[in-house]
Each structure stands twice: as C-alpha cells, then as structure tokens.
C-alpha cells in the first residue's frame, strides 16, 4: 500500500496507525510505504513509528520505489511464515 503522508481528513500517519490497529489477520503484515516530499530523518522516523513498513520521498525515483516494494513485500512474507 502506498500511503501519502499529507492527506485531507486523516493524514497518512494516523491512517497507518488505524490500519495497524484493525482486528484483521493482515493488519500487521500488509506493507505500507510512506510517500511524501518531506524527506528529513524525523519524517522517516515518524512514518516508521506510525507503523509504516518503508519510506519513499517525492518526486518518486522508480528504482527506489521498486527496491522498497521488494524489501517490504519480502519482510511481510517472512512475518506470515
């Protein structure tokens, strides 16, 4: 799941926390990758603390996105096993 951090109504950090707190079998393992133009270390830390699996800054470099997708999907597969 690609999650924009700056969304109206509920920002991406709160949305990730809400997803992780769901009573569903996949709520803890589904990959959630933060996407934002704010790419300081404190933004990365906040995203990971909110339950995000990874972080990609905008504008998106497609190779970085593919690597992050691969990494987070493999990590999620290991959690399921």
Secondary structure, DSSP 8 states (H G I E B T S, - for coil): -EEESS-SSS-HHHHHHHHHTSSSTTTTTS--EEEES--SHHHHHHHHHTT-SEEEESS--HHHHHHHHHHHHHHHHHHH-
